[in-house]
Amino acid sequence: MTNRRTLLRSAVALTAAPALPVAWSAGAATANPAADGVTVDDFGIPLRDVLLIGGTVAPGPTGEPVLWSAVSGEPARLAAIDPATGRTVSAQDLTGAPGSYAVAAAPDGTVYVGAYNTGDLYRRRPGPDSPVENLGRPLPSETYIWRIAVDDAGVVYGGTFPGARVFGYDPATGTTRDYGQVLPGVQYVRSLAVTADKIYAGTQPDAHLFEIDKATGERRELPLPDGLGTGTGQTVYDLNAHDGRVYARFGSAINGRLGVYDIAGQRWTDLIDDVAGLDVSAPGPGGLVYLTRAGRLTGYHPGRRTFTDTPLVFPGRVVNNRGIGWVSLADPDWPGRTLVGLLWRGDMFRWNPVTGRADVVQTDVPGGPIPIASLHVGPTGTVWVGGYLNGGLAKVDPDTGVSAFQRFAQVESVLETGDRVWLGAYPDSRLYRYDPAAPWHSPEYSPGLPGSADNPAKLLDLKSADQVRARALTDAGDKVAYGTMPNTTLGGVLAIVDKATGAARVHRPVVTDQSIVSLTHVNGLLVGGTSIAGGYSVPPPTQTEAKLFGWDVAGDAKVFEFVPVPGATAIPALVVDRTGLLWGLAGGQLFAVDLASRSVVQRIQLVPGVTDSRGKLGYDAPRHLLYALVRGQQVVRVELATGASRQLLAQPAEYLAVHPDGRVFLGAGEHLYRLTVTG
C-alpha cells in the first residue's frame, strides 16, 4: 500500500495520517547503487493479506447490483463483487492510489473513489468496459480524502486532511467548490454525509459535528449528544444520513457510541453503546436500519428506539462493515430484498429479513502486499516482520526468505527474548507475548481451534493513558520495557513488564511532553530516546529538542535526562556496544555516550545537514561494527574501533536489523532485503 508520491512514514515523527514508506522497485537487487563487496538479495514480500476499507452497494458493470470496494494495494484496485456468489466480476487499477476509505455511487451508477495519501478523486462511469479515470485532486492542498458522499443531483462531496476541508465536485461542470476549513486548527474531516440541502462533517481527534448549507456554505456546529462528554480525544468516525436522521458514530474504527440526530427536531434522540462502523444501512422492511452492535448485525428502529438481533455474529477485534446495502438476488432462497456488506478481510455477509437466513461468504478477492511496519532479528537468527495498516506478523527464514504469515494487528515493534516474542501493537499501544512453539490463536484477529489459549496473549493496553503507538521495545533482564507515543495529547509512556507474570509498571510523564521512540538496557539501567512529536493527531510540540534519559529499573526512577544532539527533534535509535558504550542516532549524527559520566564522548556526522527524525541502528557485536540507516535512504557501516565509516547502499528503506552472523536486513515498502557484506 505504498506510493512513491507519499511522504516517507517516519519512525518517530508526528504521523498525522497513516502515511506509508517509499518502496524499492521489484528486482532492485541488480540496480541498487551498492558499494563494492555488498550483495543485495530481494527476499520479496513477506506480508500479504486482503484489506477492504471503503465500499458501497450499487449497480455493477452489467447493471446488476454489486458490492464495490477499494482493495488496498500497490496500486489499489476498484473491485465489483457479485453478492450472489462472492466472486469478483470486475477489478480495475486505481493507478497511483494505495487505497481508499471513500467509495460512493451516484444515482446514475457512476462510482467515485477518494484516495488516501494522494488526495485524488477517481471516477468509473456505468458500463461493462468503462475505464477508471483519475480526476486529480479536488483541492490541491489536501492529500487525503477520508470520506465522500454523492447527492441526488450527482454532486460529490468529500472531507479531507490536512486542512480539514469540505469540497463539492460537480461532474456536470467539472468544477470544485471549496467549502473551507470546518474549524481553525483542525486537520481532519474524518466523516461526511449529505442530505438534499445539507452536508454533515465530523472531525478528529476532538469530536465536532458541523452542518453546512450546500447553497450558501453557511456552517453551524451541532451540540454533541448528552452523555458523550466534551468530545475531547474522540472522533466523529462515521456519518450516515437516512430519512431525516443523521447517524453519527463517536469512537474509533473498532467501536464507539452511535448518536441518532433528528434533523427536523434539531435534537439527539438516542446514543447507542458498543457500535462498530463503518456504515449504518438505509432503512429496510419495517423501517429498520442495520448496524454492527456488540459484534452482531442488529436491526434498529429509530422511531421506537428498539433493537432486533440477527443471527450474524462477527468474531474478532475489528468487525465493522465496509459498505452495506440492499439488493435483490433473484433467488427463491433469498426472497425480496437482502442486506449485503463486506468485512475488512474480504468476507461478504448477507441477511434476509423475510426468511431470517444469514451467512458469511469468503470472497475471491486476492490478498495484496502489506507494507512493513517493523523489523527485528532475534538472537536465534529468525527474522520477524510486522505489517502496517492491515497488519500481520511474518516469520522469515534468513537463508531462504521463506515466510510464514499470521493475521494480526499493525505491529510496530518486535522483540525476541529466549523462547518468547514480544509484540507492540497499534492502536492503544498494546503489548503481547507470543510463544512460537505453541499454536497461534488470536481471538481478536485470527482465531485458532476452539478452547485454545490466547497466543499471542495481550498483557497491556494503554488506551486509558491515551497512547497509540508502541515503537520502542527492549529486553531488560527479567523484564521487558517499551516506550510509546500518545494519541491526542503529548507525552509518552514507559512501561516495564515482568516477563513471567505480566505485571506492569506504567510511568507517565517520563520526559515532559515527549514520546519515547527508542530504548535499550544495560546493567539495570534503561536508556531511552525521545521525540518532541506525538504519534497521531496531537497539539503542536511544546519542546524543541529530543532528550536522552536513564531509568533505574530496580529503583523505578529516572536518574538522568539531557540533550545529546542540540537541535535534533528525535533520537530514533539506540544500541549498546560490547564495551558498554551507548550509541545513538539523531539528525544524521552518530553519537557515543559514556553512561558512567553521562556525557557525549564521540560524534560522527554520517550525513551532513540532516535534521529529519528518521533513523535505525544495528550492531554486529562479534565484529564490533555498527550499521546505520540514515535519512531513510542510506546504509552506512561504522568500524567502532577506528571510527571509520563507509556507505554501503543508497536506496530508500525504512527499517534495518542485523543478524547475529553479520548479515543486514532492510525493510523498504513491502519488500524485505538482505545485505551481505564481504571484505
TITI-432388 format. One line per 5 residues: for each residue x negated, y, z of C-alpha. Coordinates in steps of 0.1 Angstrom, whole numbers, plus 2048, in hexadecimal, padded with zeros to 3 digits. Layout:
% TITI-432388
X:Y:Z | ...
//
This chain:
% TITI-432388
800:800:800 | 7E4:817:7F9 | 7E2:833:7E1 | 7C3:845:7D5 | 7D4:867:7D6
7DB:863:7FB | 7C6:86F:818 | 7AF:855:828 | 7C0:846:846 | 7AA:854:862
7A1:83D:87E | 7A2:858:898 | 7B2:878:889 | 7D6:882:88C | 7EB:86B:877
808:882:86F | 817:869:857 | 80D:845:851 | 7F1:84D:839 | 7DD:831:829
7B9:829:821 | 7AA:82E:7FF | 7A5:80D:7EE | 788:7FE:7DA | 791:7F2:7B8
792:7CD:7B2 | 771:7BF:7A6 | 75E:7DA:7B8 | 743:7C2:7C1 | 732:7C7:7A0
738:7ED:79D | 731:7FA:7C0 | 712:810:7C3 | 700:7F9:7DB | 6DB:7FC:7E4
6C2:7E2:7D9 | 6C4:7C3:7EE | 6E9:7C8:7F6 | 702:7AF:7E9 | 727:7B8:7EB
741:79C:7EA | 765:7A4:7E5 | 779:78D:7FD | 799:798:7EE | 7B9:7A0:801
7BC:78E:822 | 7DF:79C:82B | 7FE:798:816 | 823:79A:81F | 844:7A8:814
84D:7CC:81F | 86E:7DB:815 | 876:7FD:824 | 88D:812:80F | 8AC:803:7FF
8CF:807:7F3 | 8EC:7F4:7E2 | 8F6:800:7C0 | 8FC:7F4:79C | 8DE:7E1:78E
8CE:7E0:76C | 8EC:7CE:75D | 906:7E1:770 | 90C:7C6:78A | 906:7D0:7AF
8E3:7C9:7BC | 8CE:7D2:7DA | 8B4:7EB:7CF | 895:7EC:7E4 | 872:7FC:7E4
859:7E0:7E9 | 839:7EE:7F8 | 819:7E7:7E5 | 7FE:7F6:7CF | 812:802:7BD
834:7FE:7CD | 850:7EF:7B8 | 875:7F6:7B4 | 886:7D5:7B7 | 8AA:7CB:7AF
8B6:7AC:7C2 | 8D5:798:7B9 | 8EB:796:7D9 | 8F9:775:7CC | 8D8:763:7CB
8BD:778:7DB | 8A9:777:7BB | 898:795:7AC | 8A8:7A0:78B | 891:7BE:785
870:7CA:793 | 85F:7EA:786 | 840:7FC:792 | 843:81D:7A4 | 822:827:796
80D:83B:7AE | 823:835:7CC | 81A:81D:7E9 | 83E:81A:7F6 | 85E:82B:800
876:830:81C | 88D:843:805 | 8A2:831:7EB | 8C5:83D:7E1 | 8DC:83A:7C3
8F1:854:7B1 | 916:84E:7A7 | 90B:847:783 | 8F4:82B:78F | 8D3:83F:78C
8BC:833:7A7 | 8A4:84C:7B8 | 885:844:7CD | 872:85C:7E3 | 84E:851:7E9
839:853:808 | 815:85F:807 | 81A:870:7E5 | 83B:883:7E9 | 846:879:7C6
86A:873:7BC | 872:857:7A4 | 890:850:78F | 89F:832:77D | 8BD:838:767
8D8:81E:762 | 8D2:803:748 | 8BF:7E2:744 | 8A0:7F0:734 | 89E:812:745
87A:81C:750 | 871:82B:772 | 868:84F:76E | 852:863:786 | 862:885:789
845:892:79E | 846:8A4:7BF | 866:8B7:7C5 | 853:8CE:7DD | 82E:8D1:7D5
824:8D6:7F9 | 835:8B6:805 | 823:894:804 | 83E:87E:814 | 862:87A:80B
872:869:829 | 896:865:81F | 8AC:86E:802 | 8D1:86F:7FC | 8E5:876:7DC
907:888:7DD | 925:883:7C6 | 918:89C:7AE | 8F8:888:7A9 | 8E2:8A1:7BB
8C5:891:7CE | 8BD:89F:7F1 | 89E:896:804 | 88B:89C:824 | 865:8A0:825
844:8A1:837 | 82D:8B4:840 | 843:8D3:83D | 864:8C4:84A | 876:8D2:82C
897:8C9:81B | 89A:8C9:7F5 | 8B6:8C4:7DC | 8AD:8B7:7B9 | 8C7:8BD:79E
8C2:8A4:781 | 8D9:8B8:76B | 8C2:8D5:76A | 8A1:8C5:776 | 89E:8E0:790
896:8DC:7B5 | 8A3:8F2:7D1 | 88E:8F6:7F0 | 8A4:8FA:80F | 885:902:823
876:8F5:844 | 892:8EB:85C | 880:8F7:87B | 85F:90A:87F | 842:8F4:88A
853:8D3:882 | 843:8BC:868 | 85C:8A1:862 | 87F:89F:854 | 882:87A:85C
8A6:874:852 | 8C0:882:83B | 8E4:87E:831 | 8FD:892:81C | 922:899:819
935:8AC:7FF | 929:8CE:80B | 90F:8C7:827 | 8EC:8B9:82B | 8E3:8A9:84D
8BE:8A8:855 | 8AD:898:874 | 88A:89F:881 | 86D:88D:891 | 85E:88B:8AB
875:8A1:8BF | 898:89A:8B5 | 8AA:8B7:8A4 | 8C8:8B3:88D | 8D1:8CE:874
8F0:8D3:85E | 8E8:8E6:83E | 901:8F6:827 | 8F9:8EA:804 | 905:909:7F2
8F8:925:809 | 8DB:913:81A | 8E8:91F:83C | 8DB:908:857 | 8E7:901:87A
8DA:8E9:894 | 8F2:8D1:8A3 | 8F1:8CA:8C8 | 8E5:8A7:8D2 | 8FD:88D:8E0
903:88F:906 | 8EE:875:917 | 8D2:876:8FE | 8BD:890:910 | 8A9:8AC:900
89D:898:8E2 | 879:89E:8EC | 863:881:8E0 | 880:872:8CD | 888:870:8A8
8A7:873:893 | 89C:854:881 | 8BB:84D:86B | 8D9:860:85E | 8F7:854:84C
918:867:843 | 939:854:83D | 95D:860:83E | 958:880:851 | 93F:873:86A
919:874:86D | 907:856:87C | 8E6:862:88B | 8CE:849:89A | 8B6:856:8B4
898:841:8BB | 87E:82D:8A6 | 87D:814:88A | 884:7F9:8A3 | 8A2:805:8B7
8B3:824:8C6 | 8D4:833:8CD | 8EE:83B:8B2 | 902:85B:8B6 | 923:85F:8A3
92B:883:89A | 94E:88E:88F | 947:8A9:875 | 96A:8B9:875 | 96C:8B8:89B
947:8C3:89E | 941:8AB:8BB | 930:88B:8C4 | 949:86F:8CA | 932:852:8D3
90E:849:8DC | 906:824:8D6 | 8E9:813:8E6 | 8D0:7FA:8D7 | 8D6:801:8B2
8BB:7FA:898 | 8B9:80B:876 | 8B7:814:85A | 8DB:818:84F | 8FF:817:85A
915:808:83F | 932:81A:82E | 954:810:83D | 961:7EE:833 | 981:7DB:83A
993:7E8:859 | 97F:808:858 | 961:7F7:869 | 93E:803:861 | 921:7EA:867
901:7EF:87A | 8E6:7DB:88B | 8EC:7DB:8B1 | 8D9:7C6:8CA | 8CA:7B2:8AD
8ED:7AA:89F | 900:7B7:881 | 91D:7C7:892 | 93D:7D8:885 | 947:7F9:895
968:80C:893 | 95F:831:897 | 983:83B:89F | 989:820:8BA | 964:81E:8C5
967:7F8:8C5 | 94E:7DE:8B9 | 952:7BD:8A6 | 936:7A5:8A6 | 92B:791:888
918:770:888 | 8F9:780:87A | 8DE:782:894 | 8BC:78F:889 | 89E:782:89E
87E:796:8A3 | 873:7B8:8AD | 87B:7CA:88D | 89E:7C0:881 | 8AA:7DF:86F
8BB:7DD:84D | 8AC:7ED:82E | 8CA:7F8:81A | 8ED:7EB:821 | 90C:7EC:80C
92C:7DB:7FF | 92D:7C5:7E0 | 945:7AD:7CF | 933:78C:7C8 | 94D:77C:7B1
94A:75C:7C6 | 968:74B:7D6 | 952:744:7F5 | 94D:769:7F8 | 96F:779:7F1
976:79E:7F0 | 959:7B5:7FB | 93A:7A7:80B | 921:7BC:81F | 8FD:7B6:814
8DC:7C4:81E | 8B7:7BD:820 | 89F:7B9:83D | 87B:7C6:83D | 86A:7A4:836
87F:79C:817 | 89D:78B:826 | 8C0:793:819 | 8DE:791:82F | 903:78D:827
923:791:83A | 946:78B:82E | 961:799:845 | 97D:785:833 | 96F:763:83B
956:76B:856 | 93B:75B:842 | 918:767:847 | 8F5:75D:83C | 8D1:768:838
8BF:760:818 | 89A:763:811 | 896:776:7F1 | 87A:770:7D8 | 86A:792:7DC
845:789:7DD | 82D:795:7F8 | 817:7B2:7F0 | 7F4:7BC:7FD | 7F2:7CB:81F
7D9:7E7:827 | 7BF:7DF:841 | 7C4:7F1:862 | 7A9:7E0:878 | 78B:7CA:873
778:7B6:88D | 75E:79A:88C | 75D:787:8AC | 740:774:8BD | 74B:754:8AC
746:765:88A | 76B:764:882 | 777:783:86F | 798:791:87B | 7AB:7AA:866
7CA:7BD:871 | 7E4:7CB:85A | 7F3:7EE:855 | 818:7F7:855 | 828:7D4:84E
80C:7C7:864 | 7FE:7A4:868 | 7DF:793:874 | 7C7:780:85E | 7AB:768:869
791:767:84E | 775:74F:848 | 755:763:845 | 745:74B:82C | 762:744:815
779:761:81A | 796:749:81F | 7B1:75B:833 | 7CD:74E:84A | 7E8:768:84F
802:76C:86A | 81F:785:86B | 81B:79E:887 | 81B:7C2:890 | 805:7DD:882
7E4:7D3:892 | 7CE:7F1:899 | 7B2:7E0:8AD | 7A6:7BC:8B1 | 78D:7AD:8CB
782:789:8CE | 775:77F:8F0 | 76D:75A:8F7 | 78C:746:8ED | 7A4:763:8EC
7AC:77F:8D3 | 7BA:7A0:8DF | 7D0:7B5:8C8 | 7D8:7DA:8CB | 7F9:7E0:8B9
80D:7FE:8AC | 825:80C:8B6 | 825:811:8DC | 800:808:8E0 | 808:7E4:8E9
7EE:7CB:8F3 | 7F1:7A6:8EB | 7DC:787:8F5 | 7D9:76C:8DA | 7CD:748:8DE
7C2:73D:8BB | 7C1:719:8C6 | 7E6:719:8CF | 804:71B:8B7 | 80D:73D:8AB
82F:749:8B9 | 838:76E:8B7 | 85D:772:8C0 | 85B:796:8B5 | 84D:790:892
848:76B:888 | 858:752:8A0 | 84A:72F:8A2 | 85C:710:8AE | 878:715:8C8
86A:713:8EB | 847:71E:8E1 | 833:734:8F8 | 82E:757:8EC | 80D:758:8D9
802:774:8D6 | 810:77D:8F8 | 817:7A2:8FF | 805:7AE:91E | 80B:7D4:91D
822:7ED:90C | 81A:812:910 | 839:821:901 | 843:82F:923 | 822:842:923
82A:850:900 | 80D:83D:8F0 | 80F:831:8CC | 7ED:824:8C0 | 7D3:80C:8CF
7B4:813:8BC | 798:80A:8D5 | 793:7E8:8E5 | 775:7DB:8F8 | 76A:7BD:90C
764:7C7:931 | 759:7A6:940 | 777:797:952 | 78D:7B3:944 | 796:7C2:923
799:7E8:91E | 7AB:7FB:904 | 7AF:820:8FB | 7CD:82F:8EA | 7DB:84D:8D7
7FB:85E:8E1 | 81C:860:8CE | 82B:883:8D3 | 815:893:8EE | 7EF:896:8F3
7DA:87F:908 | 7D2:85A:904 | 7D2:83D:91D | 7B5:828:92A | 7C4:806:932
7AF:7EB:944 | 7BE:7C8:943 | 7B4:7A9:956 | 7AD:78D:93D | 7BA:772:953
7D9:781:963 | 7E2:79D:94A | 7E5:7B6:967 | 7DE:7D9:95A | 7D2:7FA:968
7DE:817:952 | 7CD:839:955 | 7D9:859:946 | 7CB:873:942 | 7A7:868:93E
79B:886:92A | 7B2:8A4:928 | 7C8:8A3:909 | 7B1:88B:8F6 | 7B7:869:8E7
7A0:84C:8EE | 794:83E:8CD | 774:82A:8D5 | 769:815:8F2 | 74C:7FF:8FD
741:7F0:91D | 71F:7EB:92E | 717:7DF:952 | 739:7E7:961 | 73C:809:94F
756:810:934 | 74A:82B:91C | 765:83C:906 | 765:854:8E9 | 782:86C:8E4
794:87F:8C9 | 7A4:8A1:8CE | 7C2:895:8B8 | 7E0:880:8C0 | 7EC:862:8AE
80D:86A:89D | 81F:88A:89F | 812:89F:8BB | 80C:8C3:8C5 | 7ED:8D4:8B8
7CD:8CB:8CB | 7C5:8DF:8EA | 7A0:8D4:8EA | 785:8DC:8D1 | 76B:8C1:8D6
76B:89B:8DB | 75C:88D:8FA | 74A:86F:907 | 756:861:929 | 74B:846:941
763:831:956 | 757:81C:973 | 76C:7FC:971 | 766:7F0:995 | 76D:812:9A4
788:819:98B | 77E:83D:986 | 76F:854:96C | 74A:85B:973 | 740:873:957
74C:887:939 | 739:89C:921 | 737:8A8:8FC | 71C:894:8EA | 71F:8A5:8C8
729:8C9:8C9 | 745:8D1:8B0 | 74F:8AD:8AA | 774:8A7:8AD | 773:881:8B2
75B:866:8BC | 769:849:8A8 | 74F:82E:8AF | 738:822:8CC | 721:805:8D1
707:7FB:8EB | 6E6:7EC:8DD | 6D2:7D0:8ED | 6BC:7E9:901 | 6DB:7F8:912
6DA:818:8FD | 6FC:825:8F3 | 701:830:8CF | 71E:845:8C2 | 72A:854:8A1
739:876:89E | 73A:88F:882 | 723:87A:86C | 709:87B:888 | 6FC:85C:89A
6F3:863:8BE | 6E3:84F:8DA | 6EB:853:8FF | 6D7:848:91D | 6F2:83E:935
6DC:841:953 | 6D5:866:94D | 6F6:86B:93A | 6E5:87F:91F | 6E0:87D:8F9
6BD:871:8F2 | 6BE:86E:8CD | 6D1:87B:8AF | 6D1:870:88A | 6E5:883:871
6F0:868:859 | 704:87E:842 | 6FD:8A4:844 | 71A:8BC:848 | 735:8A2:850
74F:8AD:869 | 76B:894:863 | 775:87C:87E | 771:85B:86C | 756:841:873
74E:81D:87E | 730:80D:88D | 724:7E9:88E | 705:7DB:8A0 | 6EF:7BE:895
6DF:7B5:8B6 | 6C5:79B:8AB | 6B7:7B2:891 | 6BD:7D2:8A5 | 6CF:7E3:888
6EC:7FB:889 | 704:7FE:86C | 719:81D:869 | 737:825:852 | 736:84A:84E
750:862:83E | 764:844:833 | 74E:83D:816 | 729:837:81F | 71A:819:830
6F8:821:841 | 6E1:809:853 | 6CB:817:86E | 6AC:805:87C | 6AE:80E:8A0
68A:805:8A8 | 67E:821:890 | 69D:836:88A | 699:831:864 | 6BA:831:851
6C4:824:82F | 6E4:828:81C | 6F0:805:811 | 710:80E:7FF | 724:82C:7F4
749:822:7EF | 769:82A:801 | 770:814:81F | 780:819:841 | 776:7FB:857
755:7EA:85F | 74A:7CD:874 | 72A:7B9:877 | 728:793:878 | 710:784:892
6FA:778:875 | 6F6:79C:868 | 70F:79C:84B | 725:7BB:84A | 74A:7BB:843
75D:7D8:835 | 782:7E0:832 | 78D:7F6:816 | 7B1:7FA:80D | 7BF:7D7:80B
79D:7C7:804 | 784:7B6:81A | 75F:7B8:80F | 740:7A7:81B | 71E:7B7:819
6FF:7A2:81B | 6DE:7B5:81F | 6BD:7A5:816 | 69A:7B2:81C
//
